[in-house]
Amino acid sequence: MSEDLEDIKVDLQSRSILPSKARQEITLRPRASKHGTRPISSSSSSSASSASTVDASTTDPLSQNLHLPGLASIYLKTFGCAHNISDSEYMLGLLSTYGYNIVSHPSDADCYVINSCTVKDPSQAAFINVVREAQSKNIPVVVCGCVPQADRKVKGLENVSTIGVMQIDKIVDAVTESLQGNTVRYLSLRSGLPSLHLPKIRRNPYIEIIPLSTGCLGNCTYCKTKHARGTLGSYPISEILKRAQSAIKEGVMEIWLSSEDTGAYGIDINTSLSTLLQRLTREVVTVETGVMLRIGMTNPPYILDQLSSVSKIMNLPQVFSFLHVPVQSGSDNVLVGEGGMNREYTRRDFEKVCDELIKSVPDITIATDIICGFPNEKEDDFKQTMSLMEKYRFHICNISQFYPRPGTVAARMKRIDTKIVKGRSREFSTLFNSFKPYKKYVSTTQTVFFGLESDNTKTMSVGHLKNYTKVLVPIDLEIRGCKAEVEIEKGERFHISGKVVPNSVVRLVALPKEDSEEKKETETEENCDEQNYKVVESCVGDGCGETGCSSKGEEEKEECCGTGDCQSVEKVEEEKVDTSDTSSFTDVKFMVAVTLPAVAGLSLVIYAIVKSLKRR
């Protein structure tokens, strides 16, 4: 029997089904009913680390519904920034390659995987609600991302498996163990970064998100993300170029460079964002590829010395002239004063960034973030922030009320009265919503890049100008992956709309594989529905900016307006314990039908295991 299993393991590895650091043992356990009691070991946590096996002499494996890849289905939900979305895409790629089925609806799942965000209270509360939903159905849960990494003692995660931000390649182990009734924790920090070359399933086949780095060099008093992502760790330029080359070969239309702070990229490895961008646009993302490059969120301090070179890059035809630069406040007292945010730049520094970009990059879109009601914010500080908004009249701004995140310096500060904070938030939102930034486009003809997006009604195709302004035209599935000239007829608050100029459509990249010719006629409406990813008029950023819009009551409603994807570390040992089950934001629904050859190969392996056990 052991020889048979050893042969099977060798066969699995030769088929490249297992990830590089996959489990070293193949374990078979009974699968409990989805709505019944799941298997629970009676042994202590210390003995749980060694896997138990099925006794073939007393159990007929053919009579059991085994939780094995190829049989189990996984639902993944993501909260937060573009970096989180990229991590989720890698985890789904690993799960799919291993043989798990990926489903788009939680009711079809045998296990939930939830990638969490710790930026604000509402995002954490929302994901905890999803955990409780799964637990109420007795479905195993694996929680990933910033929340468990930043604080593994978070209430509600006591009996679920957890994976930290540096351990995304452990997702197969975590899901497999969770389906077998165990709880595992992979939260230790390790040298090196997760590989950029893991299997990946993109939420949008046309958009490749490449994390340039993880962590940052700042120490903002309100930020919980630093507790999770840690200090800056940058990927080598060569690895980023290889990832971009692979993505272009796979047919993407946009490459997003994501980071907690793109401006700081490379400081730890003696290079810079400017150097990376020059090589990317010269060697990989060239005009001839038809691929557009989008630079992710940067804080002011580390972009100041690179403004000239970055401006030149954003003037290239293959680079979106869009940049997210969060300011958070227009007052130096709040930014760098005693009891403030410790943002490491002044209002004047931020103004230098804006002034240089506006002067050097025609029609650039600058997005920003504002936090209303920081503990040391006085009325005059708030008025200074209002004046900054009035001066630049940003097209896109994420307006948040201050949230004290547990464990941060700001959480220990005395808070401003809630009524005052809400009043300031409303006043700021009223000013921001009074702007009419897109009227200037009416009666002009603009070049628009169309991806896979459609609006909420599914009657309009959604594209973007070079400055990433959102453009709506009557729905046309054939325009996906193309650029076209559009006559602009209306300028709304958060988008413009018009009609495509006849004979102006130029295909840049092929339609995704699922849109084959034989499917177009019969699945037009379904495909439109599937691709309604909604980059939406909210949530701008990448790393740790303000992420998502909360749908709360009128008194607490936040304004997150624009277009885009918004936003000391505790070392813990890896551990595994047996336990019994107890108990917007971007909802990334991956609509994927897994038909990879690996599944077929794995089915043969499962059959061999079961047949061998039955012979016993």
NUMAR-696708 format. One record per residue (C-alpha): y negated, z, x negated; chain; residue in three letters; residue number from 1. Coordinates in steps of 0.25 Angstrom, whole numbers, plus 5000, padded with zeros to 4 digits. Example, Ala and Ser with C-alpha at 12.3 -4.5 7.8 and 13.67 -1.06 7.14 Angstrom:
! NUMAR-696708
yy;zz;xx;ch;aa;i
5018;5031;4951;A;ala;1 .
5004;5029;4945;A;ser;2 .
! end
This chain:
! NUMAR-696708
yy;zz;xx;ch;aa;i
5000;5000;5000;A;met;1 .
4990;5004;4989;A;ser;2 .
4993;4991;4982;A;glu;3 .
4990;4983;4994;A;asp;4 .
4977;4990;4996;A;leu;5 .
4974;4987;4981;A;glu;6 .
4976;4972;4983;A;asp;7 .
4968;4972;4996;A;ile;8 .
4956;4979;4988;A;lys;9 .
4957;4968;4977;A;val;10 .
4957;4958;4988;A;asp;11 .
4945;4963;4995;A;leu;12 .
4937;4964;4982;A;gln;13 .
4941;4949;4978;A;ser;14 .
4936;4945;4992;A;arg;15 .
4922;4951;4988;A;ser;16 .
4922;4959;5002;A;ile;17 .
4920;4972;4996;A;leu;18 .
4906;4976;4990;A;pro;19 .
4905;4979;4976;A;ser;20 .
4907;4994;4977;A;lys;21 .
4916;4994;4990;A;ala;22 .
4926;5005;4993;A;arg;23 .
4937;5006;4983;A;gln;24 .
4947;5010;4994;A;glu;25 .
4951;5003;5007;A;ile;26 .
4953;5014;5018;A;thr;27 .
4958;5012;5032;A;leu;28 .
4955;5022;5043;A;arg;29 .
4956;5022;5058;A;pro;30 .
4945;5017;5065;A;arg;31 .
4940;5026;5077;A;ala;32 .
4935;5020;5090;A;ser;33 .
4921;5016;5089;A;lys;34 .
4918;5026;5100;A;his;35 .
4928;5037;5097;A;gly;36 .
4930;5047;5086;A;thr;37 .
4930;5041;5072;A;arg;38 .
4939;5046;5061;A;pro;39 .
4935;5059;5054;A;ile;40 .
4942;5064;5042;A;ser;41 .
4945;5079;5043;A;ser;42 .
4944;5081;5028;A;ser;43 .
4932;5086;5021;A;ser;44 .
4921;5077;5015;A;ser;45 .
4927;5079;5001;A;ser;46 .
4940;5073;5005;A;ser;47 .
4933;5062;5013;A;ala;48 .
4929;5054;5001;A;ser;49 .
4943;5049;4999;A;ser;50 .
4947;5039;5010;A;ala;51 .
4959;5042;5019;A;ser;52 .
4969;5031;5022;A;thr;53 .
4977;5028;5034;A;val;54 .
4991;5033;5034;A;asp;55 .
4999;5020;5038;A;ala;56 .
5012;5028;5041;A;ser;57 .
5005;5034;5053;A;thr;58 .
4995;5025;5057;A;thr;59 .
4996;5010;5061;A;asp;60 .
4984;5003;5055;A;pro;61 .
4985;4992;5065;A;leu;62 .
4983;5001;5077;A;ser;63 .
4969;5006;5071;A;gln;64 .
4956;5000;5072;A;asn;65 .
4952;5001;5058;A;leu;66 .
4937;5002;5053;A;his;67 .
4938;4991;5043;A;leu;68 .
4928;4980;5039;A;pro;69 .
4931;4968;5048;A;gly;70 .
4933;4978;5060;A;leu;71 .
4921;4987;5059;A;ala;72 .
4907;4982;5064;A;ser;73 .
4894;4987;5058;A;ile;74 .
4880;4988;5064;A;tyr;75 .
4868;4990;5055;A;leu;76 .
4854;4994;5058;A;lys;77 .
4842;4994;5049;A;thr;78 .
4829;5002;5049;A;phe;79 .
4818;5000;5040;A;gly;80 .
4813;4991;5029;A;cys;81 .
4817;4978;5023;A;ala;82 .
4824;4985;5012;A;his;83 .
4833;4992;5022;A;asn;84 .
4836;4979;5029;A;ile;85 .
4840;4973;5016;A;ser;86 .
4849;4985;5013;A;asp;87 .
4855;4983;5027;A;ser;88 .
4858;4968;5025;A;glu;89 .
4865;4971;5012;A;tyr;90 .
4874;4982;5019;A;met;91 .
4877;4972;5030;A;leu;92 .
4881;4962;5020;A;gly;93 .
4891;4972;5013;A;leu;94 .
4897;4977;5026;A;leu;95 .
4899;4962;5031;A;ser;96 .
4905;4958;5018;A;thr;97 .
4914;4970;5018;A;tyr;98 .
4919;4965;5032;A;gly;99 .
4912;4973;5042;A;tyr;100 .
4906;4967;5055;A;asn;101 .
4891;4968;5056;A;ile;102 .
4886;4969;5071;A;val;103 .
4872;4968;5077;A;ser;104 .
4874;4979;5088;A;his;105 .
4878;4993;5086;A;pro;106 .
4887;4993;5098;A;ser;107 .
4896;4984;5090;A;asp;108 .
4897;4993;5077;A;ala;109 .
4907;5002;5071;A;asp;110 .
4897;5007;5062;A;cys;111 .
4882;5008;5061;A;tyr;112 .
4875;5006;5048;A;val;113 .
4860;5010;5049;A;ile;114 .
4850;5007;5038;A;asn;115 .
4839;5018;5039;A;ser;116 .
4824;5019;5036;A;cys;117 .
4817;5032;5032;A;thr;118 .
4802;5027;5033;A;val;119 .
4799;5034;5046;A;lys;120 .
4804;5044;5056;A;asp;121 .
4806;5033;5067;A;pro;122 .
4815;5024;5058;A;ser;123 .
4824;5036;5054;A;gln;124 .
4825;5041;5068;A;ala;125 .
4828;5027;5073;A;ala;126 .
4840;5026;5064;A;phe;127 .
4845;5040;5067;A;ile;128 .
4846;5036;5081;A;asn;129 .
4855;5024;5077;A;val;130 .
4864;5034;5069;A;val;131 .
4865;5042;5082;A;arg;132 .
4868;5030;5090;A;glu;133 .
4880;5027;5081;A;ala;134 .
4885;5041;5081;A;gln;135 .
4884;5042;5096;A;ser;136 .
4894;5031;5096;A;lys;137 .
4903;5037;5085;A;asn;138 .
4900;5025;5076;A;ile;139 .
4899;5027;5061;A;pro;140 .
4885;5026;5055;A;val;141 .
4881;5022;5041;A;val;142 .
4866;5025;5038;A;val;143 .
4859;5018;5026;A;cys;144 .
4845;5017;5020;A;gly;145 .
4834;5026;5018;A;cys;146 .
4836;5038;5027;A;val;147 .
4850;5043;5021;A;pro;148 .
4845;5040;5007;A;gln;149 .
4832;5048;5009;A;ala;150 .
4838;5060;5016;A;asp;151 .
4853;5061;5018;A;arg;152 .
4851;5073;5026;A;lys;153 .
4844;5066;5038;A;val;154 .
4849;5071;5051;A;lys;155 .
4858;5062;5058;A;gly;156 .
4865;5056;5046;A;leu;157 .
4874;5068;5043;A;glu;158 .
4887;5060;5048;A;asn;159 .
4884;5046;5045;A;val;160 .
4886;5038;5032;A;ser;161 .
4874;5035;5024;A;thr;162 .
4870;5025;5013;A;ile;163 .
4858;5026;5004;A;gly;164 .
4848;5015;5000;A;val;165 .
4855;5012;4987;A;met;166 .
4869;5012;4993;A;gln;167 .
4869;5000;5002;A;ile;168 .
4881;4994;4996;A;asp;169 .
4889;5006;5001;A;lys;170 .
4888;5002;5015;A;ile;171 .
4902;4997;5016;A;val;172 .
4908;5010;5011;A;asp;173 .
4899;5018;5021;A;ala;174 .
4903;5010;5033;A;val;175 .
4917;5009;5030;A;thr;176 .
4918;5025;5028;A;glu;177 .
4910;5027;5040;A;ser;178 .
4919;5019;5049;A;leu;179 .
4930;5027;5043;A;gln;180 .
4924;5040;5048;A;gly;181 .
4917;5044;5035;A;asn;182 .
4903;5047;5031;A;thr;183 .
4898;5042;5018;A;val;184 .
4885;5044;5011;A;arg;185 .
4880;5034;5000;A;tyr;186 .
4866;5040;4996;A;leu;187 .
4867;5041;4981;A;ser;188 .
4856;5034;4973;A;leu;189 .
4862;5026;4962;A;arg;190 .
4857;5017;4950;A;ser;191 .
4854;5003;4954;A;gly;192 .
4851;4996;4967;A;leu;193 .
4859;4990;4978;A;pro;194 .
4863;4976;4974;A;ser;195 .
4855;4965;4980;A;leu;196 .
4867;4956;4981;A;his;197 .
4875;4963;4991;A;leu;198 .
4880;4955;5003;A;pro;199 .
4869;4954;5014;A;lys;200 .
4868;4951;5028;A;ile;201 .
4853;4948;5031;A;arg;202 .
4847;4953;5045;A;arg;203 .
4839;4940;5044;A;asn;204 .
4847;4929;5037;A;pro;205 .
4833;4923;5033;A;tyr;206 .
4828;4935;5026;A;ile;207 .
4833;4941;5013;A;glu;208 .
4827;4955;5010;A;ile;209 .
4828;4958;4995;A;ile;210 .
4825;4973;4991;A;pro;211 .
4817;4972;4978;A;leu;212 .
4819;4987;4975;A;ser;213 .
4822;5000;4981;A;thr;214 .
4813;5012;4981;A;gly;215 .
4798;5013;4977;A;cys;216 .
4789;5020;4966;A;leu;217 .
4780;5027;4977;A;gly;218 .
4781;5041;4982;A;asn;219 .
4774;5041;4995;A;cys;220 .
4774;5054;5002;A;thr;221 .
4779;5049;5015;A;tyr;222 .
4790;5040;5011;A;cys;223 .
4804;5043;5014;A;lys;224 .
4809;5030;5009;A;thr;225 .
4807;5034;4994;A;lys;226 .
4817;5045;4996;A;his;227 .
4827;5034;5000;A;ala;228 .
4824;5022;4991;A;arg;229 .
4819;5030;4979;A;gly;230 .
4811;5025;4967;A;thr;231 .
4810;5010;4964;A;leu;232 .
4822;5002;4960;A;gly;233 .
4820;4987;4959;A;ser;234 .
4830;4976;4958;A;tyr;235 .
4829;4966;4946;A;pro;236 .
4822;4953;4949;A;ile;237 .
4835;4946;4946;A;ser;238 .
4842;4953;4957;A;glu;239 .
4831;4950;4967;A;ile;240 .
4831;4935;4963;A;leu;241 .
4846;4934;4965;A;lys;242 .
4845;4940;4978;A;arg;243 .
4834;4931;4983;A;ala;244 .
4842;4919;4978;A;gln;245 .
4854;4923;4985;A;ser;246 .
4846;4925;4998;A;ala;247 .
4840;4911;4997;A;ile;248 .
4854;4905;4995;A;lys;249 .
4858;4912;5008;A;glu;250 .
4847;4906;5016;A;gly;251 .
4836;4916;5018;A;val;252 .
4822;4912;5021;A;met;253 .
4814;4925;5017;A;glu;254 .
4816;4935;5006;A;ile;255 .
4810;4948;5008;A;trp;256 .
4807;4957;4995;A;leu;257 .
4809;4971;5000;A;ser;258 .
4806;4984;4993;A;ser;259 .
4800;4998;4995;A;glu;260 .
4789;4993;4987;A;asp;261 .
4790;4978;4982;A;thr;262 .
4777;4980;4973;A;gly;263 .
4784;4990;4965;A;ala;264 .
4796;4981;4963;A;tyr;265 .
4801;4980;4948;A;gly;266 .
4793;4992;4942;A;ile;267 .
4806;4999;4939;A;asp;268 .
4812;4987;4932;A;ile;269 .
4800;4981;4925;A;asn;270 .
4797;4970;4934;A;thr;271 .
4788;4968;4946;A;ser;272 .
4787;4962;4960;A;leu;273 .
4778;4951;4955;A;ser;274 .
4788;4947;4945;A;thr;275 .
4799;4947;4955;A;leu;276 .
4791;4938;4965;A;leu;277 .
4788;4928;4954;A;gln;278 .
4802;4926;4951;A;arg;279 .
4807;4926;4965;A;leu;280 .
4797;4915;4969;A;thr;281 .
4799;4907;4957;A;arg;282 .
4814;4908;4955;A;glu;283 .
4820;4911;4969;A;val;284 .
4811;4911;4981;A;val;285 .
4804;4897;4978;A;thr;286 .
4797;4889;4988;A;val;287 .
4809;4879;4988;A;glu;288 .
4818;4890;4994;A;thr;289 .
4810;4891;5007;A;gly;290 .
4812;4906;5006;A;val;291 .
4800;4915;5008;A;met;292 .
4798;4928;5000;A;leu;293 .
4792;4941;5006;A;arg;294 .
4787;4952;4998;A;ile;295 .
4790;4966;5003;A;gly;296 .
4782;4979;5005;A;met;297 .
4774;4984;4993;A;thr;298 .
4765;4996;4991;A;asn;299 .
4751;4994;4985;A;pro;300 .
4753;5001;4971;A;pro;301 .
4763;4991;4965;A;tyr;302 .
4758;4978;4970;A;ile;303 .
4744;4980;4965;A;leu;304 .
4747;4975;4951;A;asp;305 .
4755;4963;4957;A;gln;306 .
4745;4958;4967;A;leu;307 .
4741;4945;4960;A;ser;308 .
4756;4941;4957;A;ser;309 .
4761;4945;4971;A;val;310 .
4750;4937;4978;A;ser;311 .
4753;4925;4970;A;lys;312 .
4768;4926;4975;A;ile;313 .
4764;4928;4989;A;met;314 .
4756;4915;4989;A;asn;315 .
4768;4907;4986;A;leu;316 .
4773;4899;4998;A;pro;317 .
4787;4906;4998;A;gln;318 .
4781;4920;4998;A;val;319 .
4776;4927;5011;A;phe;320 .
4762;4932;5009;A;ser;321 .
4765;4945;5016;A;phe;322 .
4765;4959;5009;A;leu;323 .
4767;4973;5015;A;his;324 .
4759;4983;5008;A;val;325 .
4759;4997;5015;A;pro;326 .
4746;5005;5013;A;val;327 .
4749;5017;5023;A;gln;328 .
4735;5022;5023;A;ser;329 .
4721;5017;5019;A;gly;330 .
4717;5030;5014;A;ser;331 .
4718;5035;4999;A;asp;332 .
4719;5049;5004;A;asn;333 .
4732;5046;5012;A;val;334 .
4737;5036;5001;A;leu;335 .
4736;5044;4989;A;val;336 .
4728;5057;4992;A;gly;337 .
4734;5071;4992;A;glu;338 .
4744;5073;5003;A;gly;339 .
4745;5058;5005;A;gly;340 .
4755;5046;5004;A;met;341 .
4755;5045;4989;A;asn;342 .
4755;5030;4990;A;arg;343 .
4750;5028;4976;A;glu;344 .
4739;5018;4980;A;tyr;345 .
4725;5018;4986;A;thr;346 .
4719;5011;4997;A;arg;347 .
4712;5002;4987;A;arg;348 .
4725;4998;4981;A;asp;349 .
4730;4994;4994;A;phe;350 .
4717;4986;4997;A;glu;351 .
4719;4979;4983;A;lys;352 .
4732;4974;4987;A;val;353 .
4728;4969;5000;A;cys;354 .
4715;4962;4995;A;asp;355 .
4723;4955;4984;A;glu;356 .
4734;4950;4993;A;leu;357 .
4724;4945;5003;A;ile;358 .
4715;4938;4993;A;lys;359 .
4727;4932;4985;A;ser;360 .
4737;4929;4997;A;val;361 .
4731;4921;5008;A;pro;362 .
4735;4926;5022;A;asp;363 .
4744;4937;5017;A;ile;364 .
4749;4947;5026;A;thr;365 .
4748;4961;5021;A;ile;366 .
4756;4972;5029;A;ala;367 .
4754;4987;5028;A;thr;368 .
4758;5000;5033;A;asp;369 .
4750;5012;5038;A;ile;370 .
4754;5026;5040;A;ile;371 .
4745;5034;5050;A;cys;372 .
4744;5049;5050;A;gly;373 .
4749;5052;5035;A;phe;374 .
4747;5068;5034;A;pro;375 .
4735;5067;5025;A;asn;376 .
4728;5056;5033;A;glu;377 .
4714;5060;5038;A;lys;378 .
4706;5052;5048;A;glu;379 .
4698;5045;5037;A;asp;380 .
4711;5041;5030;A;asp;381 .
4716;5035;5043;A;phe;382 .
4702;5027;5045;A;lys;383 .
4704;5022;5031;A;gln;384 .
4717;5016;5034;A;thr;385 .
4711;5010;5047;A;met;386 .
4700;5004;5038;A;ser;387 .
4711;4998;5029;A;leu;388 .
4718;4991;5041;A;met;389 .
4705;4986;5046;A;glu;390 .
4702;4980;5032;A;lys;391 .
4714;4972;5030;A;tyr;392 .
4719;4971;5045;A;arg;393 .
4734;4970;5041;A;phe;394 .
4742;4961;5049;A;his;395 .
4754;4970;5048;A;ile;396 .
4754;4985;5047;A;cys;397 .
4764;4996;5050;A;asn;398 .
4757;5008;5056;A;ile;399 .
4765;5021;5055;A;ser;400 .
4763;5035;5058;A;gln;401 .
4766;5045;5047;A;phe;402 .
4780;5050;5048;A;tyr;403 .
4784;5062;5039;A;pro;404 .
4797;5058;5032;A;arg;405 .
4806;5070;5029;A;pro;406 .
4806;5073;5014;A;gly;407 .
4793;5066;5011;A;thr;408 .
4781;5072;5005;A;val;409 .
4773;5068;5017;A;ala;410 .
4783;5075;5027;A;ala;411 .
4778;5088;5021;A;arg;412 .
4763;5085;5024;A;met;413 .
4756;5090;5037;A;lys;414 .
4756;5079;5047;A;arg;415 .
4744;5074;5055;A;ile;416 .
4744;5077;5070;A;asp;417 .
4753;5066;5077;A;thr;418 .
4742;5062;5087;A;lys;419 .
4732;5059;5076;A;ile;420 .
4743;5051;5069;A;val;421 .
4746;5043;5081;A;lys;422 .
4731;5041;5084;A;gly;423 .
4729;5035;5070;A;arg;424 .
4741;5026;5072;A;ser;425 .
4736;5021;5085;A;arg;426 .
4723;5018;5079;A;glu;427 .
4728;5011;5067;A;phe;428 .
4737;5003;5076;A;ser;429 .
4726;4999;5085;A;thr;430 .
4718;4994;5074;A;leu;431 .
4730;4986;5068;A;phe;432 .
4734;4980;5081;A;asn;433 .
4719;4975;5083;A;ser;434 .
4721;4965;5072;A;phe;435 .
4723;4950;5075;A;lys;436 .
4728;4945;5061;A;pro;437 .
4735;4932;5066;A;tyr;438 .
4724;4925;5075;A;lys;439 .
4720;4917;5062;A;lys;440 .
4733;4909;5063;A;tyr;441 .
4731;4904;5077;A;val;442 .
4729;4889;5077;A;ser;443 .
4734;4887;5063;A;thr;444 .
4747;4881;5058;A;thr;445 .
4756;4891;5049;A;gln;446 .
4769;4889;5041;A;thr;447 .
4779;4899;5047;A;val;448 .
4792;4903;5041;A;phe;449 .
4803;4905;5052;A;phe;450 .
4815;4914;5049;A;gly;451 .
4825;4919;5060;A;leu;452 .
4816;4928;5068;A;glu;453 .
4812;4927;5082;A;ser;454 .
4803;4936;5091;A;asp;455 .
4808;4946;5101;A;asn;456 .
4809;4937;5112;A;thr;457 .
4817;4927;5104;A;lys;458 .
4808;4916;5109;A;thr;459 .
4800;4915;5096;A;met;460 .
4804;4911;5082;A;ser;461 .
4797;4920;5071;A;val;462 .
4791;4915;5058;A;gly;463 .
4781;4920;5048;A;his;464 .
4769;4914;5040;A;leu;465 .
4769;4915;5025;A;lys;466 .
4761;4928;5027;A;asn;467 .
4773;4933;5036;A;tyr;468 .
4765;4933;5049;A;thr;469 .
4774;4932;5061;A;lys;470 .
4775;4918;5068;A;val;471 .
4781;4916;5082;A;leu;472 .
4785;4902;5087;A;val;473 .
4794;4898;5099;A;pro;474 .
4808;4900;5095;A;ile;475 .
4815;4890;5087;A;asp;476 .
4828;4893;5080;A;leu;477 .
4828;4881;5071;A;glu;478 .
4815;4886;5064;A;ile;479 .
4822;4897;5058;A;arg;480 .
4822;4896;5043;A;gly;481 .
4810;4886;5043;A;cys;482 .
4795;4886;5041;A;lys;483 .
4786;4878;5050;A;ala;484 .
4772;4876;5054;A;glu;485 .
4767;4884;5066;A;val;486 .
4755;4882;5074;A;glu;487 .
4750;4896;5077;A;ile;488 .
4745;4898;5091;A;glu;489 .
4744;4913;5093;A;lys;490 .
4741;4925;5084;A;gly;491 .
4747;4938;5090;A;glu;492 .
4745;4952;5084;A;arg;493 .
4758;4951;5075;A;phe;494 .
4762;4937;5075;A;his;495 .
4757;4922;5077;A;ile;496 .
4764;4912;5085;A;ser;497 .
4764;4897;5087;A;gly;498 .
4772;4884;5087;A;lys;499 .
4779;4877;5076;A;val;500 .
4773;4864;5072;A;val;501 .
4783;4852;5074;A;pro;502 .
4790;4846;5062;A;asn;503 .
4785;4858;5053;A;ser;504 .
4798;4865;5052;A;val;505 .
4804;4866;5038;A;val;506 .
4817;4873;5036;A;arg;507 .
4817;4883;5024;A;leu;508 .
4831;4889;5025;A;val;509 .
4843;4886;5033;A;ala;510 .
4847;4893;5046;A;leu;511 .
4856;4905;5045;A;pro;512 .
4871;4902;5045;A;lys;513 .
4873;4908;5059;A;glu;514 .
4863;4897;5064;A;asp;515 .
4873;4886;5062;A;ser;516 .
4872;4873;5070;A;glu;517 .
4883;4876;5080;A;glu;518 .
4877;4889;5083;A;lys;519 .
4863;4885;5086;A;lys;520 .
4864;4880;5100;A;glu;521 .
4873;4891;5105;A;thr;522 .
4867;4903;5098;A;glu;523 .
4852;4900;5098;A;thr;524 .
4848;4912;5106;A;glu;525 .
4858;4921;5099;A;glu;526 .
4853;4917;5086;A;asn;527 .
4839;4919;5090;A;cys;528 .
4842;4933;5094;A;asp;529 .
4850;4936;5081;A;glu;530 .
4838;4932;5073;A;gln;531 .
4828;4940;5080;A;asn;532 .
4826;4949;5068;A;tyr;533 .
4811;4951;5071;A;lys;534 .
4803;4953;5059;A;val;535 .
4794;4959;5070;A;val;536 .
4779;4963;5070;A;glu;537 .
4782;4976;5063;A;ser;538 .
4788;4983;5051;A;cys;539 .
4783;4977;5038;A;val;540 .
4788;4981;5025;A;gly;541 .
4800;4982;5016;A;asp;542 .
4803;4995;5009;A;gly;543 .
4797;5008;5015;A;cys;544 .
4786;5004;5023;A;gly;545 .
4784;5007;5038;A;glu;546 .
4796;5001;5045;A;thr;547 .
4798;4996;5059;A;gly;548 .
4790;5000;5072;A;cys;549 .
4794;5012;5080;A;ser;550 .
4795;5010;5095;A;ser;551 .
4789;5023;5099;A;lys;552 .
4780;5028;5110;A;gly;553 .
4766;5023;5111;A;glu;554 .
4761;5036;5104;A;glu;555 .
4770;5034;5092;A;glu;556 .
4771;5020;5091;A;lys;557 .
4769;5014;5077;A;glu;558 .
4763;5001;5074;A;glu;559 .
4771;4992;5064;A;cys;560 .
4765;4979;5065;A;cys;561 .
4767;4966;5057;A;gly;562 .
4778;4957;5053;A;thr;563 .
4789;4961;5043;A;gly;564 .
4800;4971;5040;A;asp;565 .
4793;4983;5037;A;cys;566 .
4791;4996;5027;A;gln;567 .
4815;5059;4977;A;ser;568 .
4828;5052;4981;A;val;569 .
4840;5062;4984;A;glu;570 .
4852;5058;4977;A;lys;571 .
4865;5061;4985;A;val;572 .
4879;5058;4981;A;glu;573 .
4888;5049;4988;A;glu;574 .
4897;5056;4998;A;glu;575 .
4907;5054;5009;A;lys;576 .
4910;5064;5020;A;val;577 .
4919;5064;5032;A;asp;578 .
4912;5067;5045;A;thr;579 .
4912;5066;5060;A;ser;580 .
4902;5058;5067;A;asp;581 .
4891;5065;5074;A;thr;582 .
4880;5063;5081;A;ser;583 .
4807;4997;5074;A;ser;584 .
4813;4998;5066;A;phe;585 .
4821;4986;5061;A;thr;586 .
4835;4985;5068;A;asp;587 .
4842;4975;5059;A;val;588 .
4853;4969;5068;A;lys;589 .
4862;4961;5059;A;phe;590 .
4868;4950;5068;A;met;591 .
4879;4946;5059;A;val;592 .
4893;4941;5062;A;ala;593 .
4901;4944;5050;A;val;594 .
4911;4932;5047;A;thr;595 .
4911;4933;5032;A;leu;596 .
4924;4929;5024;A;pro;597 .
4925;4944;5019;A;ala;598 .
4929;4948;5033;A;val;599 .
4941;4939;5034;A;ala;600 .
4945;4943;5020;A;gly;601 .
4944;4958;5024;A;leu;602 .
4952;4956;5037;A;ser;603 .
4964;4951;5028;A;leu;604 .
4962;4964;5020;A;val;605 .
4962;4973;5032;A;ile;606 .
4975;4965;5037;A;tyr;607 .
4982;4968;5024;A;ala;608 .
4978;4983;5024;A;ile;609 .
4983;4985;5038;A;val;610 .
4996;4976;5036;A;lys;611 .
4999;4985;5023;A;ser;612 .
4997;4998;5031;A;leu;613 .
5006;4993;5042;A;lys;614 .
5017;4990;5032;A;arg;615 .
5016;5004;5027;A;arg;616 .
! end
